[in-house]
Amino acid sequence: MSDSTVINAITQAILLILIISAPAVLTSLMVGFTAALLMTITSIQEQTLSFVPKTVCVFGVLILVGPWLLTIIVEFMTKLWGNIPAMIR
């Protein structure tokens, strides 16, 4: 197995990780920013006001985009397993 094959597989895996984590991270970022802004405006200093909405929204986004994410993971793994004989050479 050549160095370029390993680097290519690792690069694709890291890109896949970024794509899979993006919906949850971006949702958490947006909801957290909005909650922090509202807490600053109203001078409320309660940490659960930020945590609970972020948790609910992240789970909601994961439920909505879960099938798409699963499809991406399955396609990547199918391609990776199919390329194992070529990687061994």
N, C-alpha and C positions, 0 to 999 in steps of 0.2 A: 504494500500500500504506500503510495507516494505522499509526500508532505502536502501537496496541493489538494489531494483528495480529502485529507483530514481537515485542512483549513477550510475547504469548501463546506464540508458537513457541519463543522462547528459554526461557521458563519450563518448557514441556513438555520441552525438550531437557535442561535442567539436572536436572529431576526424573528423567528417564530415565537420565541418567548416575549419579545417586545410587542408583537402584534396581539398575542393572547392577553397580555396584562394591560394593554392600553385602555380598553373600555372601562375596566374597574378603576384603574388609577385616575383616569381623566374625570370620571364621574365623582370619585371621592374628592378630587381636587376642586372641582367646581362647586359641589355642595358644601365642602368645608370652607371654601372662601366666602360663599354667600352667607353661611351661618356665622362665620367670624365677623363679617361686615355688619350683619344685623345685630350681633351681640355687642359690637363696638358702638354702633349708633344708639342702641338702647341702654348701654352701660350694664348689661346683664353679664355676670361672670359665672355661668353654669356650664361645666364641661359636657354634661349629657346632652345639652341642646345642640352640640356639634356632632357628638358621637352617634346618637340614635338616627338622625336623618341620613347621615353618611352610610350607616350600616344598611338601612332600608333601601336606599337608592342603589347601592352597589349590588345587593342581592337581586333587586329588580332588573338591573341592567344585565347581570349574569344570567338570569332566567330568560331574558329577551334574546340575548346574543349567544346563549349557550349552544344551540344547535349549529350555528355558523362556526363557532370556535371548535366544536367537536369535529366538524367536517374538515377544517383546516388541519387539525392534529392527525386525523385518520389519513388524510392524503399525504402528509409529510411522512408518517410512519410507513405507509405502504410503499412510497418511493424509496425510503431509506432501506427497508427490508429487501426491496427488489434490486437495489444496487449493491447488496452485500457480495454477491459473486464477483462483480467488477472491482470492488474494493480490495478483495483478497489478492488479486493478481499483482 
